[in-house]
Amino acid sequence: MSRTAIPPRMIADIGGTNARFALLDGMDRRDEVVLACADYPDLVSAAEEYLKRVGAKTSGRPLEAAIAIAGPVTGDIIRMTNHVWQFSAAHTRQQLQLRRLIVLNDFTALAMAVRHLKGSDLEQIGGGKAQPNAPIAVIGPGTGLGVSGLVPSGEHWIPLQGEGGHVTLSVMNERELAVLQQLQQRFSHVSAERVISGPGLVTLYDAICGVEGVIPEVLTPPEITKRAQEGTCRLCFETVSMFCALLGTMAGNLVLTLGALGGAYIGGGIAPGLGPMFTSSRFRDRFEDKGRFTDYVSRVPTFVIRAELPALLGLASAFTDPGPRLEAQ
């Protein structure tokens, strides 16, 4: 690298299952690599492996990085909610030889991305047109349940950083109440994430089997969704149907909480993978089922995000845009 060359910046979206890395030249993204978190003992090891793969470890090594993490970012010590990694942001900056390290919640990064998504990156399910300059809701089930939002503030948009996936699960009918009672025998607090997530699909399936009085099979989330889509298992079909309904209730609650007339964006890896089953599910009906405020939410469009690695798009602006984040010292 010449003396006048500007080294790239590194960005990384660290979820409970995968770590997604890329390099930035200005705002242009390149060298995207997805690594399995379980293959590495810690974040630094995964990052060093990535830099080695793309040839940046010794030549053109990044001096700045922005990392989105699936967990609360409230201080220097960061612990992932659905994975064993925990680390000091300051120590990580030193280990990776960075002069600047930004850490933020993964769905905060996704919220920063939504206004930059193309129409081809989105599938609208119900509602009308988004109201300009109104708050936006962001939610998505993956390994966990991410929740965020985007709020206009003058010429800027401020992303929110919270842990809304851990609010208490809301149920709407007797069948769901029976399932909730099964879950309460297992968990002291039944959060939305306990069932509206990848691992939650298994938890929900087990609870429905408990209501039915049958012994559940040992199934993975992909096996449950595959059987549901193929119509080969009644209980799997009910599991995925209830999953979509509960997500709809949760998303509608978020819209009401934020006044998100600018739309609700559904991220994560599960909803896009359900395809037509999600589109035809009770998601939108339950989203709009808000009593006196049904008309209010029925106007709000919901969008499934189908872009590849969308949080990386948000991370690209983390170096300049305002918003909640931790700057490692």
C-alpha positions as CSV (number, residue, x, y, z in Angstrom):
1,M,0.0,0.0,0.0
2,S,1.4,3.4,-0.9
3,R,1.8,6.2,1.7
4,T,-1.0,8.2,0.2
5,A,-3.5,5.3,-0.1
6,I,-6.3,5.3,2.4
7,P,-6.8,1.9,4.1
8,P,-10.3,0.4,3.9
9,R,-12.6,0.3,6.9
10,M,-13.9,-3.0,8.2
11,I,-17.6,-3.6,8.9
12,A,-19.1,-6.6,10.6
13,D,-22.6,-7.8,11.5
14,I,-22.3,-10.3,14.3
15,G,-25.4,-12.4,14.9
16,G,-26.0,-15.4,17.1
17,T,-25.2,-17.8,14.3
18,N,-23.1,-16.0,11.6
19,A,-20.5,-13.2,11.5
20,R,-20.8,-11.2,8.3
21,F,-17.7,-9.1,7.3
22,A,-16.9,-6.7,4.5
23,L,-14.5,-3.9,3.7
24,L,-15.4,-0.4,2.8
25,D,-13.6,1.8,0.2
26,G,-15.4,5.1,0.9
27,M,-19.0,3.9,0.8
28,D,-18.3,1.0,-1.7
29,R,-18.5,-2.4,-0.1
30,R,-16.3,-5.3,-1.1
31,D,-14.9,-8.7,0.0
32,E,-18.1,-9.9,1.8
33,V,-17.5,-13.1,3.8
34,V,-19.8,-14.9,6.1
35,L,-18.2,-17.0,8.9
36,A,-20.0,-19.3,11.4
37,C,-19.6,-17.9,14.9
38,A,-19.3,-21.4,16.4
39,D,-16.1,-22.0,14.4
40,Y,-14.2,-19.4,16.4
41,P,-13.5,-18.9,20.1
42,D,-14.0,-15.2,20.0
43,L,-14.7,-12.1,17.9
44,V,-11.0,-11.2,17.4
45,S,-10.2,-14.7,16.0
46,A,-13.1,-14.5,13.5
47,A,-12.0,-11.0,12.4
48,E,-8.4,-12.0,12.0
49,E,-9.5,-15.0,9.9
50,Y,-11.5,-12.7,7.7
51,L,-8.6,-10.3,7.3
52,K,-6.4,-13.2,6.4
53,R,-8.8,-14.5,3.8
54,V,-9.2,-11.2,2.0
55,G,-5.4,-10.4,2.1
56,A,-5.7,-7.4,4.4
57,K,-3.9,-8.7,7.4
58,T,-0.5,-7.4,6.5
59,S,-1.3,-5.2,3.5
60,G,-4.0,-2.6,3.6
61,R,-5.1,-3.5,7.1
62,P,-8.1,-1.5,8.3
63,L,-7.5,1.2,10.9
64,E,-11.2,1.8,11.6
65,A,-14.1,-0.6,12.0
66,A,-17.8,-0.6,12.9
67,I,-19.3,-3.8,14.4
68,A,-23.0,-4.5,14.9
69,I,-23.6,-7.1,17.7
70,A,-26.7,-9.1,18.5
71,G,-27.0,-8.0,22.2
72,P,-27.2,-4.9,24.3
73,V,-24.4,-2.4,24.0
74,T,-24.4,-0.6,27.3
75,G,-20.8,-0.4,28.3
76,D,-17.3,-1.6,27.4
77,I,-18.0,-5.3,28.3
78,I,-20.4,-6.7,25.7
79,R,-22.1,-10.0,26.0
80,M,-24.1,-11.6,23.2
81,T,-27.5,-12.8,24.1
82,N,-27.7,-15.9,22.0
83,H,-24.0,-16.8,21.7
84,V,-21.1,-17.4,24.1
85,W,-18.9,-14.5,22.8
86,Q,-18.3,-11.7,25.2
87,F,-15.6,-9.1,24.9
88,S,-14.2,-5.7,25.9
89,A,-14.6,-3.1,23.2
90,A,-11.4,-1.3,24.2
91,H,-9.4,-4.5,24.3
92,T,-10.8,-5.6,21.0
93,R,-9.8,-2.3,19.4
94,Q,-6.2,-2.8,20.7
95,Q,-6.0,-6.5,19.6
96,L,-7.2,-5.6,16.1
97,Q,-4.8,-2.6,15.9
98,L,-7.5,-0.2,15.3
99,R,-7.4,3.5,15.9
100,R,-11.2,3.6,15.9
101,L,-13.8,1.0,16.8
102,I,-17.6,1.6,16.8
103,V,-19.9,-0.9,18.3
104,L,-23.7,-0.8,18.0
105,N,-26.7,-3.2,18.2
106,D,-27.3,-5.2,15.1
107,F,-30.9,-4.0,14.6
108,T,-29.7,-0.4,15.1
109,A,-27.5,-1.0,12.1
110,L,-30.5,-2.5,10.2
111,A,-32.6,0.5,11.1
112,M,-29.8,2.7,9.6
113,A,-30.1,0.7,6.4
114,V,-33.8,0.8,5.6
115,R,-33.9,4.2,4.0
116,H,-31.2,3.2,1.6
117,L,-32.8,-0.1,0.4
118,K,-34.0,-0.3,-3.2
119,G,-37.5,-1.2,-4.1
120,S,-36.3,-4.5,-5.4
121,D,-34.9,-5.3,-1.9
122,L,-38.4,-5.1,-0.4
123,E,-41.7,-7.0,-0.6
124,Q,-44.7,-5.0,0.5
125,I,-47.4,-7.0,2.4
126,G,-50.5,-4.9,3.0
127,G,-51.1,-1.3,3.9
128,G,-50.9,1.8,1.9
129,K,-48.1,4.3,1.3
130,A,-45.6,5.2,3.9
131,Q,-46.0,8.7,5.4
132,P,-42.9,10.8,4.7
133,N,-40.9,12.0,7.6
134,A,-42.7,9.7,10.0
135,P,-41.0,7.2,12.4
136,I,-40.2,3.8,11.0
137,A,-40.5,0.4,12.8
138,V,-37.9,-2.4,12.3
139,I,-38.3,-5.9,13.6
140,G,-37.0,-9.3,12.6
141,P,-36.7,-12.9,13.9
142,G,-33.4,-14.7,13.3
143,T,-31.4,-16.4,16.0
144,G,-33.1,-13.9,18.3
145,L,-35.8,-11.2,17.8
146,G,-34.3,-7.9,16.9
147,V,-36.3,-4.7,17.4
148,S,-35.4,-1.1,16.5
149,G,-36.8,2.0,14.8
150,L,-35.8,5.1,13.0
151,V,-37.0,8.6,14.1
152,P,-36.7,11.8,12.0
153,S,-34.8,14.6,13.7
154,G,-34.4,17.7,11.5
155,E,-32.2,16.8,8.6
156,H,-31.2,13.5,10.2
157,W,-32.7,10.2,11.1
158,I,-31.9,8.7,14.5
159,P,-31.9,4.9,14.9
160,L,-33.0,3.4,18.1
161,Q,-31.1,1.0,20.3
162,G,-33.1,-1.2,22.6
163,E,-34.0,-4.8,23.5
164,G,-37.6,-4.9,22.4
165,G,-37.4,-8.6,21.6
166,H,-37.5,-9.4,25.3
167,V,-40.8,-7.7,26.0
168,T,-43.5,-10.1,27.4
169,L,-45.2,-12.2,24.8
170,S,-48.7,-11.1,23.8
171,V,-51.3,-13.7,23.0
172,M,-54.7,-13.1,21.4
173,N,-56.9,-16.2,21.7
174,E,-57.6,-19.4,23.7
175,R,-55.3,-21.6,21.7
176,E,-52.4,-19.2,22.1
177,L,-53.2,-18.8,25.8
178,A,-53.0,-22.6,26.2
179,V,-49.6,-22.5,24.5
180,L,-48.5,-19.7,26.8
181,Q,-49.4,-21.8,29.8
182,Q,-47.2,-24.5,28.5
183,L,-44.4,-22.0,28.1
184,Q,-44.8,-20.6,31.6
185,Q,-44.0,-24.1,33.0
186,R,-40.6,-23.8,31.3
187,F,-39.7,-20.1,31.6
188,S,-40.0,-17.7,34.4
189,H,-40.6,-14.9,31.9
190,V,-42.0,-15.8,28.4
191,S,-40.6,-13.1,26.2
192,A,-41.5,-12.6,22.6
193,E,-38.1,-13.8,21.5
194,R,-38.7,-17.2,23.2
195,V,-41.0,-18.1,20.4
196,I,-40.6,-15.5,17.6
197,S,-37.1,-16.6,16.6
198,G,-35.3,-19.5,15.0
199,P,-34.9,-21.4,18.2
200,G,-38.3,-20.2,19.2
201,L,-39.9,-22.2,16.3
202,V,-38.7,-25.4,18.2
203,T,-39.9,-24.0,21.5
204,L,-43.3,-23.2,20.0
205,Y,-43.6,-26.6,18.3
206,D,-42.8,-28.3,21.6
207,A,-45.5,-26.2,23.4
208,I,-48.1,-27.0,20.8
209,C,-47.3,-30.7,21.1
210,G,-47.7,-30.3,24.9
211,V,-51.2,-28.8,24.4
212,E,-52.1,-31.7,22.1
213,G,-50.7,-34.2,24.6
214,V,-48.2,-35.7,22.1
215,I,-44.5,-36.3,22.4
216,P,-42.7,-33.8,20.0
217,E,-40.3,-35.1,17.5
218,V,-36.7,-33.7,17.7
219,L,-36.8,-31.2,14.8
220,T,-34.7,-28.3,13.8
221,P,-36.2,-24.9,12.7
222,P,-35.5,-25.6,9.0
223,E,-37.2,-29.0,9.4
224,I,-40.3,-27.4,11.0
225,T,-40.6,-24.8,8.3
226,K,-40.0,-27.4,5.5
227,R,-42.8,-29.7,6.8
228,A,-45.1,-26.7,7.2
229,Q,-44.5,-25.4,3.7
230,E,-45.0,-28.9,2.3
231,G,-48.1,-29.5,4.4
232,T,-46.8,-32.9,5.6
233,C,-47.1,-32.1,9.4
234,R,-50.2,-30.6,10.9
235,L,-48.4,-29.5,14.1
236,C,-45.5,-28.0,12.1
237,F,-48.0,-26.1,10.0
238,E,-49.7,-24.7,13.1
239,T,-46.4,-23.8,14.6
240,V,-45.4,-21.7,11.6
241,S,-48.9,-20.2,11.3
242,M,-48.9,-19.2,15.0
243,F,-45.3,-17.9,14.7
244,C,-46.4,-15.5,11.8
245,A,-49.5,-14.4,13.8
246,L,-47.5,-13.6,16.9
247,L,-45.0,-11.7,14.8
248,G,-47.9,-9.7,13.3
249,T,-49.2,-8.7,16.8
250,M,-45.7,-7.8,17.9
251,A,-45.0,-5.7,14.8
252,G,-48.4,-3.9,15.2
253,N,-47.6,-3.1,18.8
254,L,-44.2,-1.6,17.7
255,V,-45.9,0.6,15.2
256,L,-48.4,1.9,17.8
257,T,-45.5,2.5,20.3
258,L,-43.4,4.5,17.8
259,G,-46.2,6.1,15.8
260,A,-44.4,4.4,12.9
261,L,-46.6,5.7,10.0
262,G,-43.5,5.5,7.9
263,G,-43.8,1.8,7.7
264,A,-42.7,-1.4,9.4
265,Y,-39.7,-3.4,8.0
266,I,-39.4,-7.1,8.7
267,G,-35.8,-8.3,8.8
268,G,-34.0,-11.4,10.0
269,G,-33.6,-14.6,8.1
270,I,-36.9,-16.4,8.8
271,A,-39.7,-14.4,7.3
272,P,-38.1,-14.0,3.9
273,G,-37.4,-17.8,3.8
274,L,-41.1,-18.6,4.4
275,G,-42.0,-17.1,1.0
276,P,-45.7,-17.4,0.1
277,M,-46.5,-19.0,3.4
278,F,-45.6,-15.8,5.2
279,T,-47.5,-13.6,2.6
280,S,-50.7,-15.7,3.0
281,S,-50.4,-16.1,6.8
282,R,-52.2,-14.3,9.5
283,F,-49.3,-11.9,10.0
284,R,-51.0,-8.9,8.4
285,D,-54.5,-9.6,9.9
286,R,-52.9,-9.7,13.4
287,F,-50.8,-6.6,12.6
288,E,-54.1,-4.7,12.0
289,D,-56.1,-6.3,14.8
290,K,-55.9,-3.3,17.2
291,G,-59.5,-2.5,18.1
292,R,-60.1,1.2,18.0
293,F,-56.8,1.8,16.3
294,T,-57.3,-0.7,13.5
295,D,-57.8,2.1,11.0
296,Y,-54.5,3.7,12.2
297,V,-52.4,0.6,11.6
298,S,-54.2,-0.6,8.5
299,R,-52.7,2.4,6.5
300,V,-49.1,1.4,7.6
301,P,-47.2,-0.6,5.0
302,T,-45.2,-3.6,6.1
303,F,-42.1,-4.6,4.1
304,V,-40.2,-7.9,4.1
305,I,-36.5,-7.1,3.6
306,R,-35.1,-9.4,0.9
307,A,-31.7,-7.7,0.5
308,E,-28.5,-9.7,1.1
309,L,-26.6,-8.6,4.2
310,P,-28.7,-5.4,4.7
311,A,-27.2,-4.5,8.1
312,L,-23.8,-4.0,6.4
313,L,-25.5,-1.2,4.4
314,G,-26.3,0.5,7.7
315,L,-22.9,0.0,9.1
316,A,-21.4,1.8,6.2
317,S,-23.0,5.0,7.4
318,A,-22.1,4.5,11.1
319,F,-18.8,6.4,10.8
320,T,-20.6,9.6,9.9
321,D,-24.3,9.5,10.8
322,P,-25.6,10.3,14.3
323,G,-27.1,7.6,16.5
324,P,-26.5,5.4,19.5
325,R,-23.2,3.6,19.5
326,L,-20.2,2.8,21.7
327,E,-16.8,4.3,20.7
328,A,-14.1,2.0,22.1
329,Q,-11.4,3.9,24.0
